[in-house]
Amino acid sequence: VPTLQEAYDIIEMEEMERDLGF
């Protein structure tokens, strides 16, 4: 189970990729 910090990191990465158009 990911920690809360890892979950936030994953969410931030997904948002950045969405902004970049991936």
Residue pairs with C-beta under 8 A, 6 or more apart in sequence:
2 10
